[in-house]
Amino acid sequence: MKPIRSFVLALFAAVLLLPLSAGTAEAAVHGAPDLEALVVGDDEFQVGSVGTLELMIQNIGSFDGRVTGADDQVLAYGYNMGGMMVAYPATTAQNLTVTLESSSPTIDVVAGTSYVGVLPHSYVTPQPLRFDVRVYRYADVGTYELELKLTYEYIKDVDWLNPPDSLPLPPNPDAYNAATYQPHFQFTREQVTETIPVTIKVVGSYFEAVRTDVEGLRPGTSGIVSVTLGNNGETAYDVTAEVVASGNFIPVDRASYLGTVDAGSRVTTDFKVAVSQDAISKTSPLTVLVKYTDKKDVDRVSTVTAGVDIMPAVDFAVTAAELEDELKAGGKRALSVSIQNTSDVDLTDAVARINAIDPFSSTDDTAYIGEFPAGAIRVAVFSIAADDDATAKPYALDVDLRYKDSNGDSHTSDVLKANVVVGEPDGMSSQTALLLAVAGIALGGGAYLAVRFFSKRRKTIAAAELSAS
């Protein structure tokens, strides 16, 4: 903004019109800055957000009294030497600092201090002063007063110690400011701190989760989350609520249209979300974006955080693993595995499966369990066979379960261990027989070669003796 009038021209015009006698003081001149704040732009702030308040400071200070002497002239118009103000008039605010503060617990001013410096009378700050204002989500809609603290100093009185005998008039106002002349002043300064109220308006709506209901949310599962949203501001239009993928949650059915939500009212909507397999049992944050249009047809977004309880994972335990009879290498037996549902949820369509790997095989590796209430123990029976060359020792077979939870979603359990012991064989195993056969063949072949060797050697010796005779 431009100054209301030119400071220098005002000085010259006043000098032209006023009698300038350094020796008389019929009336003293009195003056001081008079500052006011002007709000630039929007004074409305959205509840639950941070906005910027722009202010300009205007100095409308003036003086009264009659300028009759040199001291009065300095107090009224200042003293300018070669284009530089040596002494400011009494109406100029110097070292001006502006601080915006809030006494409301729901409004905070971030970095609320600006340094202005010098502000002559009839001037405004050349650029708006910017203050970031945070309005908390629980602030009520309405009008608030912030405190604008202005701290400055000004020249309250001056004693011109060596004024010239006569003061020249324009158009040559600096004729007496020759290099040989240096004015000397004695100032009395006044420190001032004053507070100006600045009014702002808090508008809009802010949604928050006032209730959360959960159905069957466990690690690795999906379930329904019912969120009740409360509107603590003005009426919101075309409201939508959308779950954001974050933390332990992945949206399955992510968005709802809620229409118009009146001020102070509540609305409930459901979302289906999946829970990370690695989630632990605790209350986890679910982020919901509420998008709406305010009364000025401006699009707004409110971020809502709802606490959602994740229940313990569904777990099982093998309580026993029993063979109908001792299992030996080359044998086949029925294996009964007792499995307990150690969770607090009833399951349906449960099926147990055993993973028979070397040295085992199975012709019946699946057992249907069906209903599997919380805490219950069910027995799954499998048929397993041990290879002919199975080593006699304990083994651990892998068992898992497929089941459906209360939402009808299918899951597979972690791997369980069923302990099985292979006993010593009654007779010679096929492997041992093979080894013995190989050893017999090797021994037989060796004996045959030895007989041939010695027979040939005897013939050679006999031939040699016959020749010698």
C-alpha positions in Angstrom: 0.0 0.0 0.0 1.1 3.6 -0.6 1.5 6.1 2.2 -1.5 8.4 2.7 0.6 11.4 1.9 4.2 12.2 1.3 6.1 12.8 4.5 8.7 15.1 2.9 6.1 17.2 1.0 4.1 17.6 4.2 7.2 18.8 6.0 8.0 21.4 3.3 4.4 22.6 3.2 4.2 23.0 6.9 7.5 24.9 7.0 6.1 27.3 4.3 3.0 28.1 6.4 4.4 28.4 9.9 6.3 31.2 11.5 9.8 30.1 12.4 11.3 32.0 15.2 14.0 30.1 17.2 13.8 32.5 20.1 10.1 32.3 21.1 8.1 29.5 22.7 4.5 30.8 23.0 3.1 27.2 22.9 4.7 23.8 23.2 4.0 21.2 20.5 2.7 17.8 21.7 2.5 14.7 19.6 2.8 10.9 19.6 2.3 8.0 17.3 -1.2 6.6 17.0 -1.2 3.0 15.6 -4.1 0.9 14.4 -4.2 -2.5 12.8 -5.9 -3.3 9.5 -6.8 -6.9 8.6 -5.9 -7.7 5.0 -7.8 -10.5 3.3 -9.8 -13.2 5.0 -10.4 -13.1 8.7 -12.1 -16.5 8.8 -10.3 -19.6 10.0 -11.3 -23.2 9.5 -11.7 -25.1 12.8 -9.1 -27.8 13.2 -6.6 -26.2 10.7 -3.8 -23.6 10.4 -4.4 -20.4 8.5 -2.5 -17.2 7.9 -3.7 -13.8 9.2 -2.3 -10.8 7.3 -2.2 -7.4 9.1 -1.0 -3.9 8.2 -0.2 -1.3 10.8 -1.1 2.3 10.1 0.2 5.3 12.0 -2.4 8.1 12.2 -0.5 10.1 14.8 -0.7 13.9 14.9 0.5 16.8 17.0 -1.2 19.8 18.5 0.1 23.1 19.6 1.7 26.0 17.8 5.1 25.8 16.2 6.9 28.9 17.4 10.5 27.7 17.9 13.2 25.4 16.7 12.3 22.7 19.3 8.7 22.8 18.2 9.7 22.4 14.6 11.7 19.3 15.3 8.9 17.7 17.3 6.4 18.5 14.6 8.4 17.7 11.5 11.7 16.2 12.4 15.0 17.3 11.1 16.3 16.2 7.7 19.9 16.6 6.6 20.9 15.8 3.0 18.0 13.4 2.6 18.5 11.6 5.9 16.3 12.0 8.9 18.5 13.0 11.8 15.6 13.6 14.2 12.2 12.0 13.8 9.1 14.0 14.7 7.2 13.1 17.8 4.5 11.3 15.8 7.0 8.7 14.3 7.1 5.2 15.9 10.6 3.9 16.1 11.9 0.3 16.8 8.4 -0.9 16.3 7.8 -4.6 17.1 4.5 -6.3 16.5 3.5 -9.5 18.4 0.2 -11.4 17.9 -1.0 -13.4 20.9 -4.0 -15.5 21.8 -5.5 -15.9 25.3 -7.9 -18.6 24.1 -7.0 -22.2 24.8 -8.4 -23.3 21.5 -6.4 -20.9 19.3 -2.6 -20.6 19.1 -0.4 -18.2 17.2 2.7 -19.7 15.6 5.8 -17.5 15.4 3.8 -14.4 16.2 6.4 -11.6 16.3 7.4 -9.3 13.5 9.9 -6.3 13.5 8.8 -3.3 11.6 11.3 -0.6 12.6 10.4 3.0 11.8 6.8 3.9 10.9 6.2 7.7 10.3 2.8 9.2 10.8 0.4 8.9 7.8 2.2 5.7 6.7 1.3 2.0 6.8 3.6 -0.9 6.8 4.9 -1.5 3.2 3.9 -5.2 3.2 1.4 -7.1 5.3 2.6 -8.8 8.4 1.9 -12.5 8.3 1.0 -14.6 11.3 0.1 -18.3 11.3 -2.9 -19.1 13.5 -3.8 -22.6 14.5 -7.4 -23.3 15.4 -7.7 -26.5 17.4 -10.3 -29.1 16.5 -12.3 -28.6 19.7 -12.7 -24.9 19.1 -16.2 -23.6 19.0 -17.4 -21.8 15.9 -17.7 -18.1 16.5 -15.8 -14.8 16.9 -12.5 -14.5 18.8 -10.3 -11.6 19.8 -6.6 -11.9 19.5 -4.2 -9.4 21.2 -1.9 -7.5 18.9 0.9 -6.1 21.1 2.8 -3.1 19.8 6.1 -2.1 21.3 7.9 1.1 20.2 9.5 4.3 21.2 9.1 8.0 20.1 10.7 11.4 20.8 8.6 13.0 23.5 10.6 16.1 23.8 13.7 17.7 22.2 16.1 20.4 23.0 17.9 21.8 19.9 21.2 22.8 21.4 22.6 24.8 18.5 19.8 26.0 16.2 20.7 28.6 13.5 19.6 32.2 14.1 17.0 31.8 11.3 15.6 28.8 9.6 15.5 29.1 5.8 12.3 28.4 3.9 11.8 26.1 0.8 12.7 25.7 -1.9 16.1 25.6 -0.2 15.3 23.9 3.1 18.8 22.5 3.6 20.7 25.7 3.0 21.8 25.9 6.6 23.0 22.2 6.6 26.4 23.1 5.3 29.4 20.9 6.1 30.5 23.4 8.7 27.2 23.1 10.6 26.3 20.0 12.7 23.1 20.2 14.7 23.1 18.9 18.2 20.0 17.6 20.0 19.1 16.4 23.3 16.1 14.0 23.2 13.6 12.7 25.7 12.3 9.3 24.5 9.2 7.5 25.6 8.9 3.7 25.6 5.4 2.5 24.8 3.7 -0.9 24.8 0.1 -1.1 23.8 -2.4 -3.8 22.9 -4.9 -3.7 20.0 -7.7 -6.2 19.8 -7.9 -8.1 16.4 -11.1 -10.0 15.7 -11.2 -13.2 13.7 -13.9 -15.7 13.0 -13.8 -19.5 13.4 -15.9 -21.2 10.9 -16.5 -24.6 9.3 -17.0 -28.1 10.6 -14.7 -30.5 12.3 -15.5 -34.1 12.4 -14.3 -36.5 15.1 -14.9 -40.2 15.8 -17.1 -40.3 18.9 -17.7 -44.1 18.8 -16.1 -47.1 17.1 -17.6 -50.6 17.0 -15.6 -53.6 15.7 -16.7 -57.0 14.5 -14.2 -59.8 14.3 -10.9 -58.0 13.6 -7.9 -60.2 14.1 -4.4 -60.4 12.5 -4.7 -61.7 9.0 -8.4 -61.3 8.9 -11.0 -58.8 7.6 -13.9 -57.4 9.4 -16.4 -54.6 9.8 -15.6 -51.3 11.6 -18.5 -49.0 12.4 -17.5 -45.4 13.0 -19.8 -42.8 14.4 -18.7 -39.3 13.3 -19.7 -36.1 15.2 -19.9 -32.7 13.5 -18.9 -30.1 16.0 -19.1 -27.2 13.6 -21.4 -25.8 11.0 -23.6 -27.8 8.6 -21.6 -29.8 6.1 -22.9 -30.7 2.6 -22.1 -33.6 0.3 -20.2 -35.4 3.0 -18.2 -38.5 2.2 -16.1 -40.6 4.5 -13.1 -42.7 3.2 -10.8 -45.1 5.0 -7.1 -44.5 4.2 -4.7 -47.5 4.0 -2.2 -47.0 6.8 -0.7 -48.8 9.7 -2.3 -52.2 10.3 -5.3 -51.6 8.0 -6.0 -52.1 4.3 -9.5 -50.9 3.2 -11.7 -53.4 1.4 -14.8 -51.3 1.2 -13.3 -47.9 1.6 -15.9 -45.1 1.1 -19.4 -44.0 2.2 -21.6 -41.1 1.1 -23.2 -39.4 4.1 -25.0 -36.5 2.4 -25.8 -33.4 4.6 -24.6 -33.6 8.2 -26.1 -30.9 10.4 -24.2 -28.9 12.9 -23.9 -30.8 16.2 -25.3 -34.1 14.8 -23.8 -37.6 14.5 -23.8 -40.1 11.7 -22.6 -43.7 11.6 -21.1 -45.6 8.7 -19.5 -49.0 8.2 -16.2 -49.9 6.5 -14.7 -53.3 5.8 -11.0 -53.5 6.4 -8.3 -56.1 6.3 -5.8 -56.4 9.1 -2.1 -57.1 8.5 -0.9 -60.6 9.2 1.8 -59.1 11.4 -0.5 -57.0 13.5 -0.5 -57.6 17.2 -3.5 -57.5 19.6 -3.9 -53.8 20.6 -5.9 -50.7 19.8 -4.6 -49.4 16.5 -5.4 -46.0 14.7 -7.7 -46.1 11.7 -7.5 -42.9 9.5 -10.7 -41.7 7.9 -10.9 -38.7 5.6 -14.2 -36.8 5.8 -14.6 -34.6 2.7 -17.4 -32.0 2.5 -18.5 -28.6 1.2 -19.1 -25.7 3.6 -21.8 -23.0 3.4 -19.6 -21.0 1.1 -19.4 -23.9 -1.3 -15.7 -24.4 -0.5 -14.4 -27.9 -0.5 -13.0 -29.0 2.9 -11.3 -32.1 4.3 -11.3 -33.2 7.9 -8.9 -36.0 9.1 -10.4 -38.3 11.7 -8.5 -40.9 13.7 -10.5 -43.7 15.2 -9.2 -46.2 17.7 -9.9 -49.8 16.5 -9.3 -52.9 18.8 -7.5 -55.8 17.1 -8.3 -59.0 18.9 -5.8 -61.8 19.5 -5.0 -64.1 16.5 -6.8 -67.5 16.2 -4.4 -70.1 17.6 -4.3 -73.9 17.8 -2.3 -76.4 19.8 -1.6 -80.1 19.3 -2.4 -81.7 22.7 -1.6 -85.3 21.7 -0.5 -87.4 18.7 -1.1 -91.2 19.0 -0.6 -94.1 16.7 -3.0 -97.1 16.8 0.1 -99.3 17.1 3.8 -99.1 16.9 5.0 -97.8 13.6 8.1 -99.5 12.2 10.0 -99.1 8.9 7.9 -100.4 6.1 4.8 -100.3 8.3 1.5 -98.4 8.0 -0.6 -97.0 10.9 -3.5 -94.7 11.7 -2.3 -91.5 13.4 -4.8 -89.6 15.7 -3.8 -85.9 16.3 -5.7 -84.0 19.1 -6.0 -80.3 18.2 -7.4 -77.6 20.5 -8.9 -74.3 19.4 -7.1 -72.0 22.0 -8.7 -68.8 20.7 -11.9 -67.2 21.9 -13.7 -67.4 18.6 -16.0 -70.2 17.2 -14.9 -71.6 13.9 -16.7 -73.5 11.1 -15.7 -75.8 8.2 -12.4 -76.7 9.9 -10.3 -79.1 7.9 -6.9 -80.6 9.2 -4.2 -81.6 6.9 -0.9 -83.5 7.5 2.2 -83.0 5.4 3.8 -86.4 5.1 7.4 -86.0 3.8 10.3 -88.5 3.6 10.5 -91.0 5.2 6.7 -90.9 5.4 3.8 -91.1 3.0 0.1 -90.9 3.4 -2.9 -92.2 1.5 -5.3 -90.2 3.8 -3.7 -86.8 4.7 -6.9 -84.8 5.3 -9.4 -84.9 8.1 -12.7 -82.9 8.2 -13.5 -81.4 11.6 -16.4 -79.0 10.8 -17.6 -76.9 13.8 -14.7 -76.0 16.0 -15.9 -74.0 19.1 -13.5 -71.8 21.1 -11.5 -73.9 23.6 -12.7 -77.2 22.1 -10.5 -80.2 21.3 -11.1 -82.1 18.1 -9.3 -85.3 16.9 -8.1 -85.6 13.3 -7.2 -89.1 12.1 -4.7 -89.6 9.3 -3.1 -92.7 7.7 0.7 -92.6 7.4 3.3 -95.2 6.3 7.0 -95.3 7.0 9.4 -96.2 4.2 11.3 -99.5 4.4 14.5 -97.7 5.1 13.1 -95.3 7.7 15.5 -94.8 10.6 14.2 -95.7 14.0 13.8 -92.3 15.8 11.3 -89.6 16.8 9.9 -87.4 14.0 7.8 -84.2 13.9 5.1 -84.0 11.1 3.6 -80.7 10.0 -0.1 -80.2 10.5 -2.2 -77.2 9.6 -5.9 -76.3 9.6 -8.1 -74.5 7.1 -11.2 -72.9 8.6 -13.8 -70.0 8.4 -14.2 -67.3 10.9 -17.3 -65.6 12.2 -17.4 -63.4 9.0 -17.3 -66.4 6.7 -13.7 -65.6 5.6 -11.4 -68.6 5.0 -8.0 -68.8 6.7 -5.1 -71.2 7.1 -3.5 -71.6 10.5 0.2 -71.6 11.4 2.0 -74.9 11.1 1.6 -77.2 14.1 3.9 -80.2 15.0 2.7 -83.7 15.6 5.4 -86.0 17.1 5.7 -89.5 15.7 8.2 -92.3 16.7 9.4 -94.9 14.2 10.4 -98.1 16.1 13.2 -100.6 15.4 12.3 -103.1 12.7 11.6 -106.8 13.6 13.8 -108.3 10.9 16.3 -107.3 8.2 15.2 -104.2 6.4 15.5 -104.1 2.6 18.3 -101.6 2.9 20.3 -103.9 5.1 19.6 -106.8 2.8 20.8 -104.8 -0.1 24.0 -103.8 1.7 24.6 -107.5 2.6 24.0 -108.6 -0.9 26.4 -106.0 -2.3 29.0 -107.1 0.3 28.5 -110.8 -0.6 28.9 -110.1 -4.3 32.0 -108.1 -3.5 33.5 -110.9 -1.4 32.6 -113.6 -4.0 34.3 -111.6 -6.7 37.4 -111.1 -4.6 37.7 -114.8 -3.9 37.4 -115.8 -7.5 40.1 -113.4 -8.5 42.4 -114.7 -5.7 41.9 -118.4 -6.8 42.7 -117.5 -10.4 45.8 -115.5 -9.3 47.2 -118.3 -7.2 46.4 -121.0 -9.8 48.2 -119.1 -12.5 51.1 -118.6 -10.2 51.4 -122.3 -9.5 51.5 -123.1 -13.2 54.2 -120.5 -13.8 56.4 -122.0 -11.0 55.9 -125.6 -12.2 56.9 -124.6 -15.8 60.0 -122.9 -14.5 61.1 -126.0 -12.5 60.5 -128.3 -15.5 62.8 -126.2 -17.7 65.5 -126.2 -15.1 65.7 -129.9 -15.0 
